[in-house]
Amino acid sequence: MSKTILPGSTIGILGGGQLGRMMALKAREMGYHIAVLEPKSDSPCGQVADQEVVSGYDDLDGAEKLASISDVITYEFENITHETARWLEENAYMPQGGELLRITQDRFVEKTSIQHSGLKVAPFEAVNSEEDLQEALKTIGFPSVLKTRTGGYDGKGQWVLKSSEDANTLEFPEVPCILESWVPFQKELSVIVTRSVTGETTTFPVGENIHVNNILHQTIVPARVGDAVKNKASEIGKQLANHLQLVGTLGVELFLDDSEIYVNEVAPRPHNSGHYTMEACETSQFEQHIRAICGLPLGRTELLKPVVMGNLLGQHVNPLMENISAIGSAKLHLYGKDEAKQNRKMGHINFLAPSIEEAIERMNQLKLWQ
Ligand code: AMP
């Protein structure tokens, strides 16, 4: 049952981080009110919301409170407990549903589902013990990467195994894992796909992602790959949206290895690699997400100008503040986080230019990321 949620209504967001903040800012521009649930007040999203529900993510009373003041519920992160998701599905209007959350919370379930959609993933096996690991290594081999099934992000909960020595010296984490074959990729790409409650589907231009220390550093758009690869990546996004019966936004991370594309992982929400859309596309990923869950027509997704997005981590904030005039006309986004901890995502900058080369040059000129 899909509804049209008109401007003037209240959107409830589970999670108070930067993704919620950027959804909320866009939604407010469009005339919506925002309520947010987050364990601490004054969160990045709380700062720009009309109402804050200060509550744990797994506290059903909090979810009930959020539902009582919202016309539609969405989320900005995937680690929502099954109980909360189920309660919201049954007692509130959460058009994205809980099934995609269940799938994306567990790497084994996620990869299995991607495989069932007919797409390629790196060969993987579930491993729950050191014995399982030795057994799985017989088929997966080296190099490979051991990942915890739940809770890992930005390379946390991952161990690269280059040789049997690495495998023998590894202290096996006491949680269920998967062992995955290493993909010797030439490039990492991503595509953001949005599907509305009416079934209308769009993809944003494919991004080329560069990671440093497993954290996204830079997204370059248009990606420096041929049209055939771009088209294939968009098709993968659409195929997944169909297979998963997506409502809302899905960030799809891809590895390009020769002309083969592997799906690495998916995130059921706007994605860091889609932040470039905020100024560089006719519609941003955040506006598109709001349109999708509210049953409005989706916006056009064309790229207006080549762009490079650079992530600002904790260590980049002070140097930037000391030399703020150097950003010129680049677009600064800060998330309102107080503590600039090492490697914490604090904001991002979008560099738009007539060509990708110039956009990269403008980013380099800032000398923030050496
Ligand atoms: P993930 O948390 O799975 O997105 O992994 C973080 C990063 O580690 C990816 O963006 C890749 O740079 C790298 N990585 C993860 N899995 C693999 C793999 N199977 N082969 C090659 N690189 C990988």
Residues whose N, C-alpha, C, O or C-beta is under 5 A from the ligand:
A	BS01	AMP	A122 D154 G155 E180 S181 W182 V183 H211 N214 E265
